[in-house]
Amino acid sequence: MQKEMQTAFNDWADTGASRDEIVINKPRTIEGVKRIKLGWQGSKGRWRLIHLNEFGYTKMGRKITPAGIGTLRRIVKEKEQAYQKIVAEELKRHL
């Protein structure tokens, strides 16, 4: 998933800082639900800009739609079935 996110960010990357700061934590169980955290960590602080890039923003009354708008939502939707299949296989393996 991390590599696919980085590849998607290549399409509109300027400096590559947002792409380079992508991190995915190991799976955890929180309140009985398996979760994987996707985030941004690094010296350039790109986590502050990701939300603006994903959803767009308004500047001086004009709607700004960056080149990468919707990238995260699109990738998560594309990978949702594959993720569910992997989880089902792991559950079967451990039963």
C-alpha positions in Angstrom: 0.0 0.0 0.0 2.8 2.4 0.9 4.5 1.8 -2.5 1.3 2.4 -4.4 0.7 5.6 -2.5 4.2 6.8 -3.3 3.7 5.9 -7.0 0.4 7.8 -7.1 2.1 10.9 -5.6 4.7 10.7 -8.3 2.1 11.9 -10.9 1.9 15.3 -9.4 4.9 15.6 -7.1 6.8 18.9 -7.1 9.7 18.2 -4.7 8.6 14.7 -3.7 8.5 15.6 0.0 4.8 14.4 0.5 5.7 11.1 -1.2 8.9 10.6 0.8 7.2 11.2 4.2 4.5 8.5 3.8 4.6 6.0 6.6 2.4 3.0 7.4 2.4 1.6 10.9 2.2 -2.1 11.7 -1.4 -3.5 12.1 -2.9 -3.1 15.6 -6.0 -4.2 17.3 -7.9 -1.3 18.8 -11.2 -2.0 20.6 -11.3 -5.4 18.8 -10.8 -3.9 15.3 -7.6 -4.4 13.2 -6.3 -1.1 12.0 -3.4 0.1 10.0 -2.4 3.8 10.3 -1.3 5.7 7.2 0.4 9.0 7.9 3.1 11.5 7.1 6.2 12.0 9.2 9.3 13.8 8.4 11.4 17.0 8.7 9.3 18.9 6.1 6.0 18.5 8.0 4.0 17.5 4.9 1.2 16.1 7.1 -0.1 19.7 7.4 -0.7 19.9 3.6 -2.1 16.5 2.9 -5.7 17.4 3.9 -5.6 20.5 1.7 -4.3 18.5 -1.2 -6.9 15.7 -0.8 -10.0 17.9 -0.4 -9.0 21.2 -2.0 -9.5 24.6 -0.3 -10.8 28.1 -0.8 -8.5 31.0 -1.2 -9.8 34.5 -1.4 -13.2 33.2 -2.4 -11.9 30.9 -5.1 -12.1 27.1 -4.9 -8.6 25.6 -5.4 -8.4 22.1 -6.6 -4.8 20.8 -6.5 -3.4 18.3 -9.0 -3.5 15.5 -6.4 -7.1 16.1 -5.2 -8.8 12.8 -4.2 -5.7 10.6 -4.6 -5.9 9.0 -1.2 -9.6 8.3 -1.4 -9.2 6.7 -4.8 -6.3 4.4 -3.8 -8.1 3.3 -0.6 -11.2 2.5 -2.6 -9.2 0.5 -5.2 -7.4 -1.5 -2.5 -10.4 -2.2 -0.2 -11.4 -5.5 -1.8 -7.8 -6.8 -1.9 -7.5 -5.9 1.8 -10.6 -7.7 2.8 -9.5 -10.8 0.9 -6.1 -10.8 2.7 -7.9 -10.4 6.1 -10.3 -13.3 5.3 -7.3 -15.5 4.2 -5.5 -14.7 7.4 -8.5 -15.5 9.5 -9.0 -18.9 7.8 -5.4 -19.7 8.2 -5.6 -19.1 12.0 -8.8 -20.9 12.6 
